[in-house]
């Protein structure tokens, strides 16, 4: 029974890798922006977050028996590392947006991360405004003028 469950898990893992590979391929085509938008509209972000939570990122890859190796008996890859690689490629391709479409990118952030980004944007805006005001004030005052008196 354990061998059957192991085979079932391996088959599922292989299919997940293949699905991620297909999505990555679609995201590198000439209709990339359309595919990105469509995937976002279909709710890929919650699915990716759910998938991320189910992946073990701390366990080192295990050596698979030669018959189960992805690229043949001499391959050192294993299904778990292939899944992680394709997952990260998908995230990269999904975020690689040519236009400044921060709305799509912000969907990939948690509420706490989004709050931090907004806080930084407010701070950066305030800092930029202060620097601009200081430069304007410095350029309108004469360097040779003395303080009141």
N, C-alpha and C positions, 0 to 999 in steps of 0.2 A: 504493500500500500504506500509506503514512504517513497519507493522508487517511482511509482505512478505520479505522486504529487510533485516530485522533483522534475519529472519530465514535463508535466503540465505547466509548472512555473517557468521552465526553460522555454517552452513553446510560446507562452504569453510574453515573456521577456523579448524573444526574437521578434514577435509581431509588433511590440511597442517600438523597438528599434527601427523596424521597417516603416512604421507609420511616421515616426519623427523624421526619418530620412526623406520620405516623400514630401512632408511639409517643408523641410529645409530646401529641397529642390524647387518646390513651387515658389519659395521666397527668394530665389536667386534668378528667376526668370524676368522677362521684360515687362510682365504685369505685376511686378513685386508690390507696388503701392496698393494696387487693388486687392491682392491676396492678403496683405497685412491688414487692411481695413476690414475685409470680409471675415478674417479669422477673429479679429477683435469683436466685430459685431456678433459673431457666433459664440462668444464667451470663452475664448481660448485661455484667457488669463486665469479664471478660477480653476479650470482644468489643469493648467500648468502648476498652479500653486498646490493643488491637491496632489498632483504627481510628485512635486518636490518634497512634500511632507512624507510621502511614502518611500522615498529613496534614502538609502543608507550612505551618507557621504563620509562617514568615519571609517568604515571597514575597508581595508585594502583589497584590491582585486584578488580573487582566488584563482589558482591555476586550474583551468578546466581540463578534463581529459582530452586527448588529441581529437577524438571523434566529435567533441562538442565545440571545438574552436571555430570561431566565426569565419576566418579566412583560410581555413585548411589546417592540417596537423602541425605545421611549423609556426603557426600564428600564436603570438603571446597575448592577444586580446582575449577578453572573455565577455560574455553577454552583459554583465553588470557594468563593466567599464564602457562598453559600446553604447549602452543606454545613457550613461552619464554624458558621454561625449556628444551624442546626438541631441540630448536635452539641452546642453549648453549651446550647441550650434543653433538650435531652434530659437532659443532666447536671444542670441546675438542677431540672427537674421530678422527676428521680429522687431527688435529695437533699432535696427539699422535703417532708420527712416531718413530719406533724403530731404524732405521738406521739414520745416520746424513744426512738427506735429506733436507737441509735448503732451497733448491730451492722451494720445495712445501710450506714450511712455509712462505717464503718470498712473495708468491703469495697472502697471506692473509693480507699483509701490504699495506697501501696507499703509494703513491709516497713520501710524506713527512716523513712517518714512516720509509720507506726503506732507505731514505737519512740519517736519524738519525742513523739507525743501521750501515750503511756503515761508517759514520763519527766516531762513537764510535769504530768500528773495526780498523779504521786507528789510532785513538788515542791510543787504547789498544796495537796495534802492535808497535807503536812508543815508548810507555811507557815500554813495555816488552823489546824491543831492547835496550833502554837506561839503564834499570836495568841490563841487561846482560852485556852490555859494561862496566858499572860502577863496577860490580862484577869482571869482567875479569881484569880490570885495577887495582883494589884493591888487587887482589890475586897475580898479577905479581910484584907489588911494595913491597918492604920490609918495614915492620912497623918501623924498626929501622933506615932506611935511612933518611938522613936529606935533606931538600931542597938544591938547588944548593949552593955551597959555601964551 
